[in-house]
Amino acid sequence: ISACLVGSEMCIRDSPITSNPAAVDWNKDMNLSPPQIYANKTADYIQENNISFQRIYFADPYLAESLDIDPFDKNNYQILTNEVLTSAQLDDLIIWENWHAITDQGIELSRMESDPNFEEIQRFETYEYSRAVIYVLFKKRD
């Protein structure tokens, strides 16, 4: 870190060569995270393939941004929970991902895969920054 005096103002600059863990990692900190990238890929897939749905369920809050959905409109969107899965209707769309769905809602991928009421449509998967990032689209069957 270096300091400079500009007029009567003091400024502190972050040195690009630093081992300080609090330093900005420009590639990691100033770009979308891998989950955000895969949320966007999931939303793009839904739009590009004209996947229609009555309601959509997901646990990752960033997906509302990716899908341009009002997160407060309960007529079209609800947070993915075990309770809403039991009441899902034909053609409802479920986006399961491996962070919020598991950590916040306790819904494992195996629960979705083994449920005959849901059909897997598409899967997006990567391994970055020492963790897996998985987004899976499911649709309620009749």
Helices and strands as residue ranges (DSSP letters): E 2-6, E 9-13, H 26-29, H 34-48, E 56-58, H 62-67, E 77-79, H 82-86, E 93-97, H 100-103, H 109-114, E 118-128, E 131-140
